[in-house]
Amino acid sequence: MSYPSYVELYQSGELEKRVNKALEYLKKCVICPRSCKADRWENEKGECGVGRFAVVSSFGPHFGEEPPLVGRYGSGTVFFSGCNLHCVFCQNYEISQLLEGRKVDPFTLAEIFLEVQKIGCHNLNLVSPTHVVPQILEALLIAIPKGLRIPIVYNTGGYDSILMLKLLNGIVDIYMPDTRYSDSDKGKKYSDIDSYFEVSKKILKEMHTQVGDLVIKNGVAVKGLLIRHLVLPERIAGSFKTLDFIAKELSLNSYINIMDQYRPCYKAYSFPELSRRITRQEYQEVVGYAKKLGFKRGIPFDYNRNRLIL
């Protein structure tokens, strides 16, 4: 039986070294590109709203993710509360901005990881993990000797630190980043973050270097990069530029989910350009452009009908 590479990192002692390094970064927080410098080790809240311990909203099998993650038994999602993005249109704002959930110590988080595996899920899907990478690593150090063996999915909003990604090298099997904007001014306006596209390009390259294109065996993803892109009204996401970057600097074999489920939520109605759903034409022009560039994998997936529509 082949085990995920994180088992070898644990057995060699490398994982423990990375845990110690990651926890040190909490003391003057540089866990994400915001580098807010909060002393989260002493439970000072960072820009993400979270202090020393992770906050978990819910966990369990999820059947609404991409087909290669869901398989037959579901993707084992763990939803972390808090977020380093402050998107005005966030569809999960109760979790990301209002921090609904319960604080968990590393031992409890490790038990959650093991429970997801016990249920039979194909993977451990860490949703919004960016701001709690040290806490995740700390929990893995406890869960692995207790038998954790399923692939790990890093399901992120796409505003991550290269520093943290390098600590995750060999631990994360499947990276699943969002690519929100190709104009960093839009990132500032709608998510209150600086240099989004510049950061996004760097982290996508790092992720692809680590795990390569998505590998699917028996219908289930086992390793690689799966990219999400949400189409926004009025071409706010800058989809063409994002697709150009992926095609030219990553791979035309990239698995991309071009998502059509935008709906106005949270503070979106304060921005007229975001106060409506996208039109079919807005969605199809992005899909058409992706096909013109030569992408063939994962475009598009319709969540509502749970099947490929093109």
C-alpha positions in Angstrom: 0.0 0.0 0.0 1.3 3.4 -0.9 0.9 6.2 1.7 0.7 9.9 1.2 4.1 11.6 1.4 3.2 13.3 4.7 3.7 9.9 6.4 7.4 9.9 5.4 7.8 13.5 6.5 6.4 12.5 9.9 8.6 9.4 10.2 11.8 11.4 9.3 11.0 14.1 11.9 10.7 16.7 9.2 7.1 17.4 9.9 7.8 18.2 13.5 10.5 20.7 12.4 8.0 22.4 10.1 5.3 22.5 12.8 7.8 24.3 15.1 8.7 26.8 12.4 5.1 27.5 11.5 4.1 28.1 15.1 6.9 30.5 15.5 5.5 32.6 12.6 2.3 33.0 14.7 4.1 35.2 17.2 4.4 38.1 14.8 1.9 36.8 12.2 3.2 36.4 8.7 1.0 33.4 7.9 -0.6 35.2 4.9 0.5 38.1 2.6 -1.3 40.5 4.8 1.5 40.1 7.4 -0.6 41.8 10.1 2.1 41.0 12.7 -0.5 40.2 15.4 0.8 38.0 18.3 -1.6 35.2 17.6 0.5 32.9 19.8 -0.8 35.0 22.7 -4.3 34.8 21.2 -4.3 38.3 19.7 -6.7 38.2 16.8 -5.2 38.7 13.3 -6.7 40.3 10.2 -8.4 36.9 9.7 -10.2 37.2 13.1 -8.5 34.1 14.5 -6.0 33.9 17.4 -4.0 30.9 18.8 -6.5 28.1 18.0 -8.4 27.3 14.8 -12.2 27.8 14.7 -14.1 25.0 12.9 -17.6 25.7 11.6 -18.5 22.1 10.5 -17.0 19.0 9.0 -18.1 15.8 7.2 -18.7 14.3 3.7 -19.5 16.9 1.0 -21.0 15.9 -2.3 -21.2 19.3 -3.9 -17.5 19.6 -4.8 -15.9 18.8 -8.1 -16.5 15.2 -9.3 -12.8 14.0 -8.9 -13.0 15.0 -5.2 -16.4 13.6 -4.4 -16.1 10.1 -6.0 -18.5 7.7 -4.4 -18.1 8.5 -0.7 -17.7 12.3 -0.7 -15.0 14.8 0.0 -14.2 15.1 3.7 -14.6 18.8 4.2 -13.4 20.7 7.3 -14.7 24.3 7.2 -12.5 26.7 9.0 -14.0 30.0 10.3 -12.3 33.3 9.6 -10.6 34.4 6.5 -7.8 36.6 5.3 -10.0 37.9 2.5 -12.9 40.2 3.2 -14.9 39.7 0.0 -18.0 41.9 -0.1 -19.9 39.2 -2.0 -18.9 36.2 0.3 -21.5 33.5 0.1 -20.2 32.0 3.4 -19.9 35.3 5.3 -21.4 33.8 8.5 -18.3 31.6 8.7 -15.7 33.7 7.1 -16.5 37.2 8.5 -18.8 36.5 11.5 -16.7 33.5 12.6 -19.5 31.2 13.5 -18.0 27.9 14.8 -16.2 26.5 17.8 -12.6 27.0 18.8 -10.6 23.7 18.7 -7.3 22.7 20.2 -4.8 20.6 18.1 -6.0 17.4 19.7 -9.6 18.0 18.9 -8.7 19.1 15.3 -6.7 15.9 14.9 -9.7 13.9 16.0 -11.8 15.7 13.4 -9.3 14.7 10.7 -9.4 11.1 11.8 -13.2 11.1 11.9 -13.4 12.3 8.3 -11.2 9.4 7.3 -13.3 6.9 9.5 -16.5 8.0 7.7 -14.9 6.8 4.5 -14.3 10.1 2.6 -11.8 10.0 -0.2 -9.8 13.0 1.1 -9.4 15.5 3.8 -10.6 18.8 2.3 -9.4 21.8 4.3 -11.7 24.7 3.4 -10.3 28.2 4.0 -7.0 26.9 5.6 -4.7 29.9 4.7 -4.8 31.6 8.1 -4.6 28.4 10.2 -1.7 26.5 8.4 0.3 26.3 11.7 -2.7 24.8 13.6 -3.3 22.3 10.8 0.3 21.2 10.8 0.1 20.9 14.6 -3.0 18.7 14.3 -1.4 16.5 11.6 1.5 15.8 13.9 -1.0 14.2 16.2 -3.3 12.5 13.6 -0.7 10.8 11.5 0.7 8.4 14.1 -2.9 7.6 14.9 -3.4 6.4 11.3 -4.3 9.3 9.1 -3.6 8.2 5.5 -6.0 10.0 3.1 -4.9 12.7 0.6 -5.1 16.2 1.8 -6.8 18.9 -0.2 -5.9 22.6 0.4 -9.0 24.5 -0.6 -8.0 28.2 -0.6 -9.2 31.6 -1.6 -5.9 32.1 -3.4 -4.2 34.7 -1.2 -1.5 32.6 0.3 2.1 33.0 1.5 4.9 31.3 -0.5 6.5 30.9 3.0 3.6 28.7 4.1 3.3 26.8 0.9 6.9 25.7 1.1 6.2 24.3 4.6 3.2 22.4 3.0 5.4 20.9 0.3 5.0 17.1 0.5 2.1 17.4 2.9 -0.7 18.7 0.6 -1.6 16.3 -2.1 -4.2 18.4 -4.0 -4.1 22.2 -4.1 -7.5 23.8 -5.0 -7.1 27.6 -5.2 -9.6 30.2 -6.3 -8.4 32.7 -8.9 -10.7 35.7 -8.1 -9.3 38.7 -10.0 -6.8 39.5 -12.7 -6.8 43.2 -11.7 -5.4 43.8 -8.2 -7.3 47.1 -7.9 -10.5 45.0 -8.0 -9.0 42.8 -5.3 -8.5 45.9 -3.1 -12.0 47.2 -3.8 -14.0 44.0 -3.4 -11.8 41.9 -1.0 -9.7 44.6 0.8 -6.4 43.0 -0.1 -3.3 44.3 -1.9 -1.6 42.9 -5.0 -4.1 40.0 -5.4 -3.1 39.0 -9.0 0.6 39.3 -8.4 0.3 37.0 -5.3 -2.1 34.7 -7.1 0.3 34.1 -10.0 3.2 33.3 -7.7 1.2 30.9 -5.5 -0.3 29.1 -8.6 3.2 28.6 -9.9 4.4 27.3 -6.6 1.5 24.9 -6.2 1.9 23.6 -9.8 5.7 23.1 -9.2 4.9 21.0 -6.1 2.1 18.8 -7.3 1.7 19.2 -11.1 -1.5 18.8 -13.1 -4.4 16.9 -11.5 -4.0 13.1 -11.5 -7.2 11.1 -11.4 -7.3 7.4 -10.7 -10.5 5.3 -10.8 -12.4 8.6 -11.0 -10.9 10.1 -7.9 -8.2 12.8 -7.7 -5.1 11.7 -5.9 -2.7 14.5 -6.5 -2.3 17.8 -8.4 -3.7 21.2 -9.0 -7.4 21.9 -9.4 -8.1 25.6 -10.2 -11.4 27.4 -9.5 -12.6 30.6 -11.2 -15.8 32.3 -10.3 -17.3 34.4 -13.1 -18.4 37.8 -11.8 -20.8 40.3 -13.4 -19.5 43.0 -15.7 -16.3 41.1 -16.3 -15.1 42.1 -12.9 -13.0 38.9 -12.4 -11.0 39.6 -15.5 -11.4 36.0 -16.6 -9.7 36.2 -20.0 -6.4 37.5 -18.5 -6.5 34.8 -15.8 -7.0 32.0 -18.4 -4.2 33.5 -20.5 -1.9 33.2 -17.5 -2.8 29.6 -16.8 -2.4 28.6 -20.4 0.9 30.3 -21.0 2.6 29.9 -17.6 1.1 26.8 -16.0 -0.4 24.1 -18.3 -3.2 23.6 -20.9 -3.7 20.3 -19.1 -4.8 22.2 -16.0 -8.1 21.1 -14.5 -10.2 24.3 -14.2 -13.7 24.7 -12.8 -15.3 27.8 -14.3 -18.1 28.5 -11.9 -21.4 30.1 -12.7 -23.0 30.2 -9.2 -22.3 33.8 -8.3 -25.2 35.4 -6.5 -25.3 38.7 -4.5 -24.6 38.1 -0.8 -23.4 39.9 2.3 -22.5 43.4 1.2 -22.8 42.9 -2.5 -25.9 45.1 -2.9 -23.8 48.1 -1.8 -22.1 47.7 -5.2 -24.5 48.1 -8.1 -22.2 46.2 -10.4 -22.3 43.2 -8.1 -26.0 43.4 -7.2 -27.2 40.8 -9.8 -26.4 37.3 -10.9 -24.3 36.8 -14.0 -26.0 36.2 -17.3 -25.7 33.1 -19.4 -23.8 35.1 -22.0 -21.3 36.3 -19.4 -20.7 32.7 -18.4 -20.5 31.3 -21.9 -18.0 33.9 -23.1 -15.6 32.7 -20.5 -16.2 29.1 -21.2 -15.8 29.8 -25.0 -12.5 31.6 -24.4 -11.2 28.7 -22.3 -12.1 26.2 -25.1 -10.5 28.5 -27.7 -7.2 28.5 -25.7 -7.3 24.7 -25.7 -8.4 23.8 -22.1 -10.3 20.5 -22.0 -10.3 19.4 -18.4 -13.1 20.2 -16.0 -14.8 23.0 -18.0 -17.4 23.7 -17.0 -19.0 21.8 -14.1 -22.6 22.6 -13.3 -23.2 22.1 -9.5 -27.0 22.3 -9.9 -27.3 19.4 -12.3 -24.2 17.6 -11.1 -23.0 16.7 -14.5 -20.7 18.1 -17.3 -22.7 20.5 -19.5 -20.2 20.8 -22.3 
